[in-house]
């Protein structure tokens, strides 16, 4: 019992003497409860809806007003031709579209007025919910009109784009690329550099003729290569094992993956420069990279179901932008013409993190 008591006291001392470690340990459960509580939701809000109304009339305007008055939907575009939907869907501006036929009001009687409900099924579960929400609004309007005109009838035709079979692997596999790269690049880099400080080998590097940026390059270059190989491996597995399509450019996807690896490596360097032990570095990397990647990137849970504060926070999560890019390239076949805003965000984040990490590491060495 004496030995056990001594071991407990020793471990407690090691944990409590490092205030950063203790703060992170206490902070993780609080963050998990808050983020999981708000991120894990089955309902979807703030749905981006596009309307195709080639000949507006009283009926189409009334039904459009129904969608606008519903808190679930937000009308982002009203166009006159269905061909304009391609750009809206590919850029992620619209998640769903309602396409009215011409003379919609005149056809409400008899065979019924026809309209299309087109849904982006990149996220299968979300796509099914969006389709159900839209049909509920349409059926509600139809029942209201039938009270005064019993012959009123609306015939909706539904379709799913980009993932018509609603396979969940098409949703998760592109997102897994961001998670795997975060694990290899950020977490492993942070632990590796911190281990050098704990074992005392960093002093050996300091007395060598190597400059700080050369030390960083030497330490992270292997992880850059491993990360790039991982990108290739995930793409091969996605195609051969899970049957996920690759409709866009392979070279563009590899380039975007390399950009995300550089950013993750810079984040790992920054974490290691600000921590003194592997334990703190591992916890910091878990809280700062892996947890946001899982919950706030759209990898598992749709961003539309989250409250506005969490959606705002997700804008600074690099994985959010990479997951969108990976899914757009693989499932929608989108090129840099449409993905340049997200790519520009990734470039800016990578440049900022690289500058901060090199500066922090240099200050730490001094």
C-alpha positions in Angstrom: 0.0 0.0 0.0 2.9 2.4 0.8 4.4 1.8 -2.7 1.0 2.3 -4.3 0.4 5.5 -2.4 3.9 6.8 -3.4 3.1 6.0 -7.1 -0.2 7.9 -6.9 1.5 10.9 -5.3 4.2 10.9 -7.9 1.8 10.7 -10.9 -0.4 13.4 -9.4 2.6 15.6 -8.9 3.7 15.1 -12.6 0.2 16.1 -13.8 -0.4 19.1 -11.5 3.1 20.6 -11.8 2.6 21.4 -15.5 -0.3 23.9 -15.5 -0.7 23.6 -19.2 -1.2 19.9 -19.0 -3.7 20.2 -16.2 -5.6 23.0 -18.0 -5.9 20.9 -21.2 -7.0 17.8 -19.3 -9.7 19.8 -17.5 -10.7 21.6 -20.7 -11.2 18.6 -22.9 -14.4 17.2 -21.3 -15.9 20.7 -21.2 -15.2 21.2 -24.9 -16.4 17.7 -25.8 -19.7 18.2 -24.1 -20.3 21.6 -25.7 -19.2 20.7 -29.2 -20.9 17.3 -29.3 -24.1 18.7 -27.7 -24.4 21.3 -30.5 -22.8 19.4 -33.4 -24.7 16.1 -33.1 -28.2 17.0 -34.4 -30.5 15.3 -36.8 -32.4 18.4 -37.9 -31.1 20.7 -40.6 -31.5 24.4 -40.7 -30.5 27.3 -43.0 -31.0 25.2 -46.2 -29.7 27.0 -49.3 -32.5 26.9 -51.8 -32.5 27.9 -55.4 -35.7 28.6 -57.4 -36.2 28.1 -61.1 -39.3 30.1 -62.2 -39.3 30.7 -65.9 -42.8 32.4 -65.9 -43.7 33.7 -62.4 -47.4 33.7 -61.6 -49.6 33.9 -58.5 -49.2 30.3 -57.6 -45.4 30.2 -58.0 -45.0 33.4 -56.1 -47.2 32.0 -53.3 -45.3 28.8 -53.0 -42.0 30.7 -53.1 -43.3 32.8 -50.2 -44.0 29.6 -48.3 -40.4 28.5 -48.6 -39.1 31.9 -47.7 -41.3 32.0 -44.6 -40.1 28.7 -43.4 -37.1 29.0 -41.0 -35.6 25.8 -42.5 -35.0 27.3 -46.0 -33.1 30.3 -47.2 -33.6 31.3 -50.8 -30.2 32.1 -52.3 -31.1 32.5 -56.0 -34.1 32.9 -58.3 -33.2 32.1 -61.9 -35.2 31.6 -65.1 -33.4 28.6 -66.6 -32.6 25.2 -65.1 -29.2 25.2 -66.8 -28.1 27.8 -64.3 -28.4 25.3 -61.5 -25.2 23.5 -62.4 -23.0 26.4 -61.3 -25.0 26.9 -58.1 -24.7 23.3 -57.1 -21.0 22.9 -58.1 -20.0 26.0 -56.1 -22.0 25.0 -53.1 -24.2 28.0 -53.2 -27.4 25.9 -53.4 -28.1 22.6 -51.7 -31.6 22.2 -53.2 -33.6 23.6 -56.0 -37.3 23.9 -56.9 -38.0 24.0 -60.7 -41.4 25.2 -61.7 -42.9 24.5 -65.1 -44.3 27.2 -67.3 -47.9 28.2 -66.7 -47.8 26.5 -63.3 -51.0 28.2 -62.0 -52.9 27.2 -65.1 -52.0 23.5 -64.7 -53.0 23.3 -61.0 -56.3 21.7 -62.1 -56.8 18.6 -64.1 -53.6 16.5 -64.5 -51.8 18.7 -62.0 -49.0 21.3 -62.0 -45.6 19.8 -62.2 -42.4 20.8 -60.5 -39.0 19.3 -59.7 -37.3 19.0 -56.4 -33.5 18.6 -57.1 -31.3 17.9 -54.1 -27.6 17.8 -53.6 -27.0 14.3 -52.2 -23.3 14.7 -51.5 -24.4 14.2 -47.9 -26.9 11.4 -48.3 -28.7 11.7 -44.9 -28.9 15.5 -45.3 -30.2 15.1 -48.8 -33.0 12.9 -47.7 -34.0 15.3 -45.0 -33.9 18.3 -47.4 -36.1 16.4 -49.9 -38.6 15.5 -47.1 -38.7 19.2 -45.9 -39.4 20.5 -49.4 -42.1 18.0 -50.1 -43.8 18.9 -46.7 -43.9 22.6 -47.7 -45.3 21.7 -51.2 -48.0 19.4 -49.7 -49.0 22.0 -47.2 -49.6 24.5 -49.9 -51.5 21.9 -52.0 -53.8 21.1 -49.1 -54.5 24.8 -48.4 -55.4 25.4 -52.1 -57.7 22.3 -52.1 -59.9 23.8 -49.4 -61.1 26.4 -51.8 -60.5 24.5 -55.1 -60.8 20.7 -54.6 -59.4 19.9 -58.0 -56.0 21.5 -57.3 -53.1 19.1 -57.6 -49.3 19.4 -57.6 -47.2 16.6 -59.0 -43.6 16.8 -57.7 -40.7 14.9 -59.3 -37.7 14.3 -57.1 -34.1 13.6 -58.0 -30.8 13.4 -56.3 -27.6 14.8 -57.8 -23.9 13.7 -57.4 -24.8 10.7 -55.2 -28.1 9.3 -56.5 -27.6 6.0 -54.8 -27.1 7.8 -51.4 -24.1 5.7 -50.5 -22.6 6.7 -47.2 -19.1 5.8 -48.3 -19.2 8.7 -50.9 -19.7 11.0 -47.9 -17.2 9.6 -45.4 -14.3 8.5 -47.5 -13.3 11.9 -48.9 -13.7 13.3 -45.4 -11.4 10.6 -44.0 -8.6 12.0 -46.1 -8.6 15.2 -44.0 -8.7 13.1 -40.7 -5.9 10.9 -41.7 -3.7 13.8 -42.9 -4.4 15.6 -39.7 -3.4 12.6 -37.6 -0.2 12.0 -39.5 0.9 15.6 -40.0 -0.2 17.6 -37.0 -0.2 15.0 -34.2 2.9 13.1 -35.3 4.9 16.3 -36.0 4.0 17.9 -32.6 5.0 14.7 -30.7 8.2 14.2 -32.7 9.6 17.7 -32.2 8.6 17.8 -28.5 10.3 14.4 -28.0 13.6 16.0 -29.2 13.3 18.6 -26.4 12.4 16.0 -23.7 15.3 13.7 -24.6 17.8 16.5 -24.9 18.7 15.9 -28.5 17.5 19.3 -29.5 20.6 20.8 -27.8 22.7 18.7 -30.1 21.0 20.2 -33.1 21.4 23.7 -31.7 25.2 23.4 -31.6 25.3 22.1 -35.2 25.7 24.5 -38.1 22.0 24.0 -39.1 19.7 27.0 -39.0 16.2 26.8 -37.4 14.4 26.5 -40.7 16.8 23.7 -41.8 16.0 21.8 -38.5 12.3 22.2 -39.2 12.7 21.0 -42.8 14.7 18.0 -41.7 12.2 17.0 -39.0 9.0 17.4 -41.0 10.1 16.3 -44.5 9.5 12.6 -43.7 6.0 13.4 -42.5 5.4 15.4 -45.7 6.3 12.3 -47.8 4.2 10.0 -45.6 1.3 12.4 -45.8 1.5 12.5 -49.6 1.7 8.7 -49.8 -1.4 8.6 -47.5 -3.3 10.8 -49.9 -2.5 8.5 -52.8 -3.4 5.5 -50.7 -6.8 6.9 -49.6 -7.7 7.8 -53.2 -6.8 4.3 -54.4 -8.8 2.7 -51.6 -11.7 5.0 -52.3 -11.8 3.9 -55.9 -11.0 0.2 -55.7 -12.5 -0.8 -52.3 -15.4 1.6 -51.7 -16.2 2.5 -55.4 -16.2 6.2 -54.7 -16.1 8.1 -58.0 -13.3 10.5 -59.0 -15.1 12.8 -61.5 -12.6 15.6 -61.2 -8.9 16.1 -61.8 -6.6 13.7 -59.9 -3.7 16.2 -60.1 -5.8 18.9 -58.6 -6.8 16.6 -55.7 -3.2 15.7 -55.1 -2.2 19.3 -55.1 -4.9 20.3 -52.7 -3.9 17.4 -50.4 -0.3 18.5 -50.5 -1.4 22.0 -49.5 -3.4 20.6 -46.6 -0.4 18.6 -45.5 1.8 21.7 -45.4 -0.8 23.5 -43.3 -1.1 20.6 -40.9 2.6 20.3 -40.5 2.9 24.0 -39.7 0.2 23.6 -37.1 2.1 20.7 -35.6 5.2 22.7 -35.4 3.4 25.6 -33.8 1.9 23.3 -31.1 5.3 21.7 -30.4 7.0 25.2 -30.1 4.4 26.2 -27.5 4.5 23.0 -25.4 7.3 21.5 -23.2 6.3 17.8 -23.1 4.9 15.1 -25.4 1.8 14.8 -23.2 0.9 18.4 -23.6 1.7 18.3 -27.3 -0.5 15.3 -27.8 -3.4 16.8 -25.9 -3.0 20.1 -27.6 -3.0 18.5 -31.0 -6.1 16.4 -30.1 -8.0 19.4 -29.0 -6.8 21.8 -31.6 -6.8 19.6 -34.7 -8.5 16.2 -34.4 -11.6 17.2 -32.5 -12.4 20.2 -34.8 -11.7 18.0 -37.8 -14.2 15.4 -36.7 -17.0 17.7 -35.5 -16.7 21.1 -37.2 -15.5 20.3 -40.7 -18.7 18.7 -42.1 -16.9 15.4 -42.2 -19.6 13.6 -40.1 -22.2 16.2 -39.1 -23.7 18.7 -41.5 -22.7 22.3 -40.8 -26.3 23.4 -41.5 -27.5 21.7 -38.4 -25.2 23.6 -36.1 -26.0 26.9 -34.4 -24.6 30.1 -35.9 -21.7 30.4 -33.4 -20.3 27.0 -34.2 -20.7 27.6 -37.9 -18.7 30.8 -37.4 -16.0 28.9 -35.6 -15.9 26.3 -38.3 -14.6 28.9 -40.7 -11.2 28.8 -39.0 -11.0 25.0 -39.1 -8.8 24.1 -42.1 -10.4 20.7 -42.5 -13.7 22.3 -43.3 -12.3 23.8 -46.5 -10.4 20.7 -47.5 -13.4 18.4 -47.0 -15.5 20.6 -49.2 -12.7 20.6 -51.9 -12.2 16.9 -51.8 -15.9 16.1 -52.0 -16.4 18.6 -54.8 -13.5 17.1 -56.9 -14.4 13.5 -56.3 -18.2 13.6 -56.4 -19.1 16.7 -58.5 -16.1 16.8 -60.8 -15.5 20.5 -60.0 -12.3 22.2 -61.1 -10.2 25.1 -59.8 -12.6 27.5 -61.7 -15.2 26.9 -58.9 -12.8 25.9 -56.1 -10.5 28.9 -56.2 -12.1 30.6 -53.1 -11.6 27.6 -50.9 -8.1 27.0 -52.3 -7.2 30.6 -51.6 -8.4 30.2 -48.0 -6.2 27.1 -47.6 -3.2 29.0 -49.1 -3.7 31.9 -46.7 -4.0 29.6 -43.7 -1.0 27.6 -44.7 1.1 30.8 -45.2 0.0 32.2 -41.9 0.6 29.0 -40.0 4.0 28.5 -41.6 5.1 32.0 -40.6 3.8 31.7 -37.1 5.3 28.2 -36.6 8.8 29.2 -37.9 8.8 32.3 -35.7 7.6 30.4 -32.6 10.1 27.7 -33.2 12.9 30.2 -33.6 11.9 32.0 -30.4 11.9 28.6 -28.6 15.3 27.8 -29.8 16.7 31.1 -28.6 
